[in-house]
C-alpha cells in the first residue's frame, strides 16, 4: 500500500520514528524514495568536522571572535568578586584580601573605597560590553559569509547533478533544500560554535570560582553530568532523526505544491481541485503529527533540565548557607557564591532552551551535506580539452552506442552506429519511445553512453570539457522553457553579451520580429513565468531565435516546429535553411514534410536505426518510412 493510499494517521503510525527507531542508519544506504537516495545520519563530531571545513577561509576571524568573547566573559565574571569586597572589606571592615597587591592604591575612607569599587565595576563592565559587541560583529560576518559560500556551493552542485537525479528531486524539492536547509547553516555557526563557546567559558569560569570559594561546591554540580549525557543521547537518537524527517516531508510537500500549480490548467480541466486539496491537507496533517512528535521529545528534554537545574541550584544554596552558619564562609563569600551560581546555571539553561532549534538546524545541515555528497554529472571531467568554435567542423561519429537510464534495466538505445559529416542535416523520425530524443540527449551530453563511444571531429566527447562542448550547441525542445523576464533577455540567454542589433537579427531569422514589434514595449516586454503571456507558437519561435543567437556548430531541434501554424512553419523553414548551412543539425520531427529536405533521415524503432537514407530513397524503398508518409498524408 503506497503513501498515496494511506491516511496521515496510518502513515504516522507506520513511521519507524514512532517506534523509537532513528529511521536512518549510521552508514550510507540506498533509499526506496528517489528524493532521498543518499541518506545517512552523521554524528555530532562529523557535523562539527564538516562545519570546520566549511569555515576554512574564516577561521582567523572566528578564532578572533572567540578570543574576544572569552575576554568579555572574563570581564563579566570579575563583577561578583567586587560584591565580596564591598561586603567583607568595606561594610564589615575585614582586612584587605591577601591576593590584592600592596601597590594597588586603596582609599582609607570607606566611602572612597565604595566609589573606587564602583569605578572598577563600571570600567570592567564597559570593557566587557565593547569586547562582546566586537566579538558578535565578527561572528555575524563569519555566519553570513559562510551562508553565502554554502549557498553558492549547493546551488552550483545541484545544477551539476545528473538530469535523472534533478528530475527525481523535483523543482520544489530542490528549492526547499536550497532555501530552508542552506539558510540555516549561517544560524548553525552561531548556535553550534558561538553560543556553546560562550556557555562553556562562562561555565568553566563559574566552576573555577566555586572551587576557589569551596571545592566541595563542585561536587553538588556533578548532578548535571548524567543529565548532559542523557541529553546528548536523546539529541542523536530521537530528536535529530525526527527533524530530518520533518524537513524531508517539507521538501516533498514543496515539490508537490510546485507541481500542482505548474499544471493548474490540467487540474482545473479535469476538475481535480478537491482531490488535490485533500492530498495537500493529508500531507499537512502528517507533517503536523511529526512536528508534534518532535515537540513532545523536545519538551521532555526541556522538562529534564527544568528539574535538574533547580535541584542542582537548591543543593548548592543549601550547602553554601550551612557553611556560612558554621562560620566557614563569610557573608561576602556567600553573596559571591550565589551570583556565581546564577552565572553557572545561566549557560546551561541557555543551551537547554536552544536544543530543539539546534536539532532542526543540524538536520538541515545533514541534508545539505547529503546534497553535496551526490555524484555530479558523469560528463564532468577535470582537465578536459577546450575547443574553439572556429576550429570545430561538426563531424559526429557514434560507434556501437547503447544506453539505459540510471536505475533502469531497459535498454533504450541498442548498438547505434552513425557517421555524420560536418554540416549534414540528420532527421530522426519514428514512433514515440523509439529513442529519438534519447539519442539527441547523448549527443548533447546530458547523459553518457552505457556502451560505445561518441566522437566530435574524431575526438571522444569524454575528453572534451563539458561546459565548453555545450557552448558549441544550440537546442530547441518541444517543451519550450522561457524564463520570467523580457523578450530580449530570453533570446540573449544563449549569449549574454549579445548586442540589441544581434538580438533583433536572431528574431528576424526565427520569424518572430513581427509579433514582437506589435507589443508596446517591443523587446522589453515581460513574458511572465515560463512565457505564459505568449502563445505556443510564439514561445517556440523565441526558442528558435535563442538557438540562432547561440551561433552553434551543432543544432538539435526536438519537434521545433510542432507548435507552429502552417503559415509560420513555412516562414520558419525558409529562415532555417540559411541557419542550418554549414552547421551539423539533428532534427526530430513528427511532421515528415518538415524533414523531406534533410541530407539523411533515420527511421528509429525500438532503440535501433531500422532505415536510413534521404526522402526519395526511403520512399522508393517502400519500407517503414514510406508507410509513415502514407499514413500522415491520409490524415492530412
C-alpha positions in Angstrom: 0.0 0.0 0.0 1.6 3.3 -1.1 1.6 6.6 0.8 -0.9 7.9 -1.8 -3.5 5.3 -0.4 -2.7 5.9 3.3 -4.3 8.4 5.6 -2.0 10.8 7.6 -2.7 8.8 10.7 -1.8 5.5 9.0 1.4 6.9 7.7 2.3 8.3 11.1 1.5 5.0 12.9 3.7 3.1 10.4 6.6 5.6 10.8 9.7 4.0 12.3 10.3 7.2 14.3 7.1 6.5 16.3 8.5 3.0 17.3 11.7 4.6 18.7 13.9 3.9 15.6 16.0 6.6 14.1 14.8 5.9 10.6 18.3 6.4 9.3 21.3 4.2 9.7 24.8 5.4 10.6 26.0 4.5 7.1 25.0 5.4 3.6 22.1 3.4 2.2 20.0 3.3 -0.9 16.6 4.6 -0.3 13.3 3.5 -2.0 12.3 7.1 -2.1 14.2 8.7 -5.1 14.1 12.1 -3.4 16.2 10.6 -0.5 18.6 8.5 -2.4 21.7 9.3 -0.3 20.7 9.2 3.4 22.9 8.8 6.4 22.9 10.2 9.9 26.2 11.9 10.8 27.4 12.1 14.4 27.7 15.4 16.1 31.5 15.1 15.8 31.2 14.6 12.0 29.0 17.6 11.7 31.5 19.7 13.6 34.2 18.5 11.3 32.2 19.4 8.2 31.4 22.8 9.6 35.1 23.4 10.4 35.9 22.5 6.8 33.4 25.0 5.5 34.9 27.7 7.8 38.3 27.2 6.2 38.6 30.8 4.9 37.1 32.4 8.0 38.9 30.6 10.8 41.1 33.6 11.7 38.1 35.8 12.2 36.2 33.0 14.0 39.2 32.5 16.4 39.4 36.2 17.0 35.7 36.4 17.8 36.0 33.5 20.3 39.1 35.1 21.9 37.3 38.4 22.3 34.2 36.6 23.7 36.4 34.8 26.2 37.9 38.1 27.4 34.4 39.7 27.6 33.2 36.7 29.7 36.3 37.2 32.0 35.3 40.8 32.5 31.8 39.8 33.3 33.0 37.2 35.9 35.0 39.9 37.8 31.9 41.7 38.9 30.8 39.1 41.5 34.2 39.4 43.1 33.6 43.1 43.8 30.5 42.1 45.8 32.7 40.2 48.2 35.0 43.2 48.6 32.1 45.5 49.1 30.5 43.4 51.9 33.5 41.9 53.7 36.2 44.5 53.3 34.2 47.8 53.2 30.9 47.1 55.1 32.2 44.6 57.6 35.6 46.2 57.9 37.5 43.0 57.4 41.1 43.1 56.3 42.1 43.5 52.7 42.4 40.1 50.9 46.0 38.9 50.5 45.5 38.4 46.8 45.3 42.2 46.3 48.9 43.5 45.5 50.2 46.1 48.1 51.0 48.6 45.3 47.2 49.0 44.4 46.1 52.4 45.8 43.2 51.8 48.2 41.4 54.9 49.7 41.3 54.8 53.5 37.8 56.2 53.7 35.0 53.5 53.3 33.0 55.9 51.1 36.0 56.4 48.9 36.6 52.7 48.8 32.9 52.2 47.6 33.4 54.9 44.9 36.6 53.3 43.7 35.0 49.9 43.6 32.1 51.3 41.6 34.6 52.8 39.1 36.3 49.5 38.8 32.9 47.7 38.1 32.0 50.3 35.5 35.4 50.0 33.8 35.3 46.2 33.6 31.6 46.2 32.5 32.2 48.8 29.8 35.3 46.9 28.5 33.3 43.6 28.6 30.4 45.1 26.6 32.8 46.6 24.0 34.6 43.2 23.6 31.3 41.3 23.4 29.9 43.7 20.7 33.0 43.4 18.5 33.0 39.6 19.0 29.4 39.4 18.0 30.1 41.5 14.9 32.9 39.3 13.8 30.9 36.1 14.3 28.0 37.6 12.4 30.3 38.3 9.4 31.6 34.7 9.6 28.0 33.5 9.7 26.8 35.5 6.7 29.9 34.7 4.6 29.6 31.0 5.4 26.0 31.2 4.3 26.9 32.8 1.0 29.7 30.3 0.4 27.5 27.2 1.1 24.6 28.7 -0.9 26.9 29.1 -3.9 28.4 25.6 -3.4 24.9 23.9 -3.0 23.4 25.8 -6.0 26.3 25.1 -8.2 26.5 21.4 -7.2 22.7 21.0 -7.6 22.9 22.4 -11.1 25.6 19.9 -11.9 23.7 16.8 -10.8 22.7 14.2 -13.4 19.5 15.0 -15.1 17.7 12.0 -13.8 18.6 13.0 -10.2 17.3 16.5 -10.7 14.1 15.1 -12.1 13.8 12.9 -9.0 14.3 15.8 -6.6 11.9 18.0 -8.5 12.0 21.8 -8.7 10.0 22.4 -5.5 12.1 19.9 -3.5 15.3 21.4 -4.7 14.0 24.8 -3.8 13.2 23.6 -0.3 16.8 22.4 0.3 18.4 25.5 -1.2 16.2 27.9 0.7 15.3 26.3 4.0 18.2 24.0 4.8 21.0 26.1 3.4 19.7 29.2 5.1 20.0 27.5 8.4 23.8 27.0 8.1 24.5 30.6 8.9 22.5 30.3 12.1 24.3 27.0 12.8 27.6 28.8 13.1 26.1 30.9 15.8 24.2 28.0 17.6 26.9 25.3 17.2 30.0 27.4 17.8 29.5 30.8 19.3 26.8 30.1 21.9 28.3 26.8 23.1 31.7 28.5 23.4 30.1 31.4 25.4 28.3 28.9 27.6 31.4 26.7 28.1 33.6 29.7 29.0 31.0 31.0 31.5 30.5 27.5 32.9 34.3 27.0 33.2 34.9 30.3 34.9 32.0 29.7 37.2 33.3 26.3 38.2 36.7 27.7 38.9 35.2 30.4 41.1 33.2 27.8 43.0 36.3 25.7 43.6 38.2 28.8 44.9 35.4 29.5 47.3 34.9 25.9 48.4 35.9 22.9 46.3 33.1 20.9 47.9 30.6 23.1 45.9 31.8 21.4 42.8 30.6 18.0 43.9 27.0 19.3 44.1 27.2 20.4 40.4 28.1 16.9 39.3 24.4 16.0 39.3 24.3 17.7 35.9 26.8 15.3 34.3 24.3 12.4 33.7 21.7 14.9 32.5 24.2 16.2 29.9 24.9 12.6 28.8 21.3 11.7 28.5 20.5 14.9 26.6 23.2 14.1 24.0 21.8 10.6 23.5 18.3 12.0 23.2 19.5 14.5 20.6 21.2 11.9 18.4 18.8 9.0 18.6 15.4 10.7 18.8 15.3 14.5 18.1 17.6 14.9 15.1 16.0 12.0 13.0 12.6 13.4 13.7 13.6 16.9 12.5 15.4 15.4 9.5 12.2 13.6 8.6 10.2 16.8 9.1 12.5 18.6 6.6 12.2 15.8 4.1 8.4 15.9 4.3 8.5 19.7 3.8 10.7 19.1 0.8 8.2 16.6 -0.6 5.3 19.0 0.1 7.1 21.9 -1.6 7.8 19.8 -4.7 4.2 18.6 -4.9 2.8 22.1 -4.5 5.1 23.4 -7.2 4.0 20.6 -9.5 0.3 21.2 -8.9 0.4 24.9 -9.6 2.7 24.3 -12.6 -0.1 22.1 -14.0 -3.0 24.0 -12.7 -4.7 24.1 -16.1 -4.8 20.3 -16.2 -6.1 20.2 -12.6 -8.9 22.5 -13.4 -9.7 20.9 -16.8 -10.3 17.5 -15.1 -12.0 19.0 -12.0 -9.4 17.7 -9.6 -9.1 20.7 -7.3 -11.0 19.0 -4.5 -8.8 15.8 -4.6 -5.6 17.8 -4.7 -6.7 19.9 -1.7 -7.4 16.6 0.1 -3.9 15.3 -0.7 -2.4 18.6 0.4 -4.3 18.6 3.7 -3.3 14.9 4.3 0.4 15.9 3.8 0.0 18.8 6.2 -1.7 16.6 8.8 1.2 14.1 8.5 3.8 16.9 8.8 1.9 18.3 11.8 2.0 14.9 13.5 5.7 14.7 13.0 6.2 18.2 14.4 4.1 17.3 17.4 6.2 14.2 17.9 9.3 16.4 17.8 7.7 18.8 20.2 6.9 16.0 22.7 10.5 14.8 22.8 11.9 18.3 22.8 9.6 19.2 25.7 10.7 16.1 27.6 14.3 17.3 27.3 13.3 20.8 28.5 11.4 19.3 31.5 14.5 17.2 32.4 16.6 20.4 32.5 13.9 22.4 34.3 14.0 19.7 37.0 17.8 19.3 37.1 18.7 23.0 37.3 16.6 23.9 40.4 17.7 20.7 42.1 21.3 21.5 41.5 21.0 25.1 42.5 19.0 24.2 45.6 21.6 21.8 46.8 24.3 24.4 46.2 22.4 27.1 48.1 21.7 24.7 50.9 25.3 23.7 51.3 26.5 27.3 51.0 24.1 28.5 53.6 25.2 25.8 56.0 28.8 26.7 55.5 28.0 30.3 56.4 26.1 29.3 59.5 29.0 27.1 60.6 31.4 30.0 60.1 33.4 28.6 57.3 32.2 31.2 54.7 31.8 34.9 55.1 28.7 36.8 54.1 30.6 38.3 51.2 31.8 34.9 50.0 28.2 33.7 50.2 27.0 36.6 48.1 29.7 36.0 45.6 28.9 32.3 45.6 25.2 32.9 44.9 26.0 35.3 42.0 28.5 32.8 40.5 25.8 30.1 41.0 23.4 32.1 38.8 26.1 32.6 36.2 27.0 28.9 36.3 23.4 27.9 35.6 22.6 30.6 33.0 24.6 29.0 30.1 23.1 25.5 30.9 19.6 27.0 30.7 20.6 28.8 27.5 21.7 25.6 25.9 18.7 23.6 27.1 16.3 26.1 25.6 18.0 26.0 22.2 18.1 22.2 22.0 15.1 22.0 19.7 16.3 24.7 17.3 19.8 23.3 17.1 18.5 19.8 16.2 16.4 21.3 13.4 19.5 23.2 12.1 21.6 20.1 12.4 19.1 18.1 10.4 19.1 20.7 7.7 22.9 20.8 7.6 22.9 17.0 7.3 20.6 17.2 4.3 22.8 19.8 2.7 25.8 17.6 3.2 23.8 14.8 1.5 23.2 17.0 -1.5 26.9 17.9 -1.7 27.8 14.2 -1.5 25.6 13.4 -4.5 27.8 12.4 -7.5 27.9 15.2 -10.1 27.3 14.8 -13.8 29.3 11.9 -15.1 30.3 14.0 -18.0 32.2 16.5 -15.8 35.9 15.8 -16.2 38.8 17.8 -14.8 41.3 19.0 -17.3 39.0 18.4 -20.4 40.1 19.8 -23.7 38.6 23.2 -24.6 37.8 23.8 -28.3 37.3 27.0 -30.2 34.2 27.3 -32.3 36.3 28.3 -35.3 38.3 25.1 -35.0 35.2 22.8 -34.8 33.9 21.3 -38.1 31.0 19.5 -36.5 31.6 15.9 -37.5 29.8 13.4 -35.2 30.5 9.7 -35.0 28.6 7.2 -32.9 30.2 3.7 -32.6 28.1 0.9 -31.3 26.3 3.2 -28.8 23.9 1.6 -26.3 22.2 3.3 -23.4 20.0 2.6 -20.4 18.8 5.2 -18.0 20.2 5.1 -14.4 18.2 2.8 -12.1 16.6 1.1 -15.0 17.2 -2.2 -16.7 15.5 -1.3 -20.0 18.0 -0.7 -22.9 16.5 2.2 -24.8 19.3 2.5 -27.5 20.9 -0.6 -28.9 24.1 -0.7 -30.9 23.7 2.6 -32.7 26.4 3.4 -35.2 26.4 6.5 -37.3 28.9 8.7 -39.1 27.6 12.3 -39.5 29.6 14.6 -41.8 30.2 18.2 -40.9 27.3 20.4 -41.9 25.0 17.5 -42.5 21.3 17.7 -41.6 20.1 14.4 -39.9 16.4 13.9 -39.4 15.1 11.4 -36.8 11.6 10.0 -37.2 9.7 7.2 -35.6 7.1 6.3 -33.1 7.1 7.8 -29.6 9.5 5.9 -27.4 11.7 4.7 -30.3 14.8 6.5 -28.9 14.9 9.7 -30.9 15.1 12.2 -28.0 17.4 9.9 -26.0 19.9 9.8 -28.9 19.9 13.6 -29.1 20.4 13.7 -25.3 23.5 11.6 -25.7 24.8 13.9 -28.5 24.2 16.9 -26.2 26.0 15.0 -23.4 23.1 15.2 -21.0 23.9 11.6 -20.5 26.9 9.4 -21.4 26.5 6.1 -23.3 26.3 2.9 -21.3 28.4 1.3 -24.1 30.2 2.6 -27.1 31.6 6.0 -27.9 30.6 9.3 -29.4 33.2 11.5 -31.1 33.3 15.1 -32.3 35.8 15.6 -35.2 37.4 12.2 -34.2 37.8 13.3 -30.6 36.0 11.4 -27.9 33.3 13.6 -26.2 34.5 12.3 -22.8 37.8 14.1 -23.3 36.2 17.5 -24.0 35.4 20.0 -21.3 31.6 19.7 -20.9 30.8 23.4 -20.5 33.0 24.2 -23.5 31.3 21.5 -25.5 27.8 22.7 -24.7 28.8 26.2 -25.9 29.0 24.6 -29.3 25.4 23.5 -29.2 22.0 25.1 -29.9 18.9 23.3 -28.7 15.2 23.9 -29.3 13.0 21.4 -27.5 9.4 20.6 -28.0 8.5 21.7 -24.4 9.8 25.2 -24.7 11.1 26.7 -21.4 11.3 30.5 -21.2 12.3 32.5 -18.1 10.3 35.2 -16.3 11.9 38.3 -17.9 11.8 40.3 -21.1 11.8 39.0 -24.6 15.3 40.4 -25.2 16.6 38.6 -22.0 15.2 35.3 -23.1 16.7 35.5 -26.6 20.0 36.7 -25.2 20.2 33.8 -22.7 22.3 31.9 -25.3 24.8 34.7 -25.4 24.7 37.2 -22.5 26.9 39.8 -24.2 24.8 40.0 -27.4 24.0 43.5 -28.7 20.4 44.7 -29.3 21.1 44.5 -33.0 22.2 40.8 -32.8 19.1 40.0 -30.8 16.9 41.7 -33.4 18.6 39.8 -36.2 18.1 36.5 -34.5 14.4 37.4 -34.0 14.1 38.2 -37.7 15.7 34.8 -38.7 13.2 33.0 -36.4 10.3 34.9 -37.9 9.3 36.4 -34.5 10.2 40.0 -35.1 6.7 40.7 -36.5 4.8 39.9 -33.3 7.5 41.4 -31.1 7.2 44.7 -32.8 3.4 44.6 -32.2 3.9 44.8 -28.4 4.1 48.4 -26.9 7.4 47.6 -25.1 8.7 45.5 -28.0 11.8 43.6 -26.9 11.4 44.9 -23.3 8.0 43.1 -23.0 7.7 40.9 -19.9 6.6 37.4 -20.9 5.7 36.0 -17.5 6.8 32.8 -15.8 7.5 30.1 -18.5 6.4 32.6 -21.1 2.8 32.3 -20.0 1.8 35.5 -21.8 2.9 34.1 -25.2 1.1 31.7 -27.4 2.6 28.3 -28.0 3.8 29.3 -31.5 5.3 32.5 -30.2 7.2 30.7 -27.4 8.6 28.2 -30.0 9.8 30.9 -32.3 11.5 32.7 -29.4 13.3 29.5 -28.5 14.4 29.2 -32.1 15.7 32.8 -32.0 17.7 31.9 -28.9 19.3 28.9 -30.7 20.1 31.1 -33.7 21.8 33.7 -31.5 24.0 31.0 -30.0 25.8 30.6 -33.3 26.1 26.9 -32.7 28.2 24.4 -34.6 25.7 21.6 -33.7 21.9 22.3 -33.7 19.4 19.9 -32.0 15.8 20.5 -32.7 13.3 18.3 -31.0 9.9 19.0 -32.7 11.0 22.6 -33.1 8.0 23.5 -35.4 5.4 21.4 -33.6 3.5 24.3 -32.2 3.5 26.5 -35.3 0.7 27.1 -37.7 1.2 26.3 -41.3 2.0 29.9 -42.3 4.6 30.3 -39.5 6.0 26.9 -40.2 6.6 27.9 -43.9 8.5 31.0 -42.9 10.5 29.2 -40.3 11.6 26.6 -42.7 12.8 29.2 -45.2 14.7 31.0 -42.4 16.2 27.8 -41.0 17.6 26.9 -44.5 20.1 29.7 -44.0 20.7 29.0 -40.4 21.5 25.3 -40.9 24.0 25.9 -43.7 27.5 24.9 -42.5 26.1 23.5 -39.2 25.6 19.9 -38.2 22.0 19.5 -37.2 19.8 16.8 -35.7 16.1 17.4 -36.3 13.4 15.3 -34.6 10.2 15.7 -36.4 6.6 14.4 -36.3 5.6 16.3 -39.4 7.5 14.5 -42.1 7.1 17.3 -44.5 9.5 19.4 -42.4 12.4 17.0 -42.9 12.0 16.0 -46.6 15.0 18.1 -47.5 17.2 16.5 -44.8 20.5 15.0 -46.1 19.6 11.8 -44.3 16.6 10.5 -42.5 17.0 8.0 -39.7 13.9 5.8 -39.0 14.1 4.5 -35.5 12.2 1.7 -33.8 12.8 0.0 -30.5 16.0 1.9 -29.9 17.5 0.9 -33.3 18.0 2.5 -36.6 15.9 0.4 -38.9 16.1 2.6 -42.1 18.4 5.3 -43.3 18.5 7.4 -46.4 17.1 10.6 -47.9 13.5 11.3 -48.6 13.4 9.9 -52.2 15.5 6.9 -51.4 13.3 5.8 -48.4 10.1 6.4 -50.4 11.4 4.2 -53.2 12.4 1.5 -50.8 8.8 1.1 -49.7 9.6 0.3 -46.0 8.6 1.8 -42.7 9.2 5.4 -43.8 7.0 5.0 -46.8 4.3 3.7 -44.5 4.6 6.7 -42.2 4.4 9.2 -45.1 1.3 7.5 -46.5 -0.4 7.3 -43.1 0.4 11.0 -42.4 -0.8 12.0 -45.9 -4.1 10.2 -45.3 -4.6 12.1 -42.0 -3.8 15.4 -43.6 
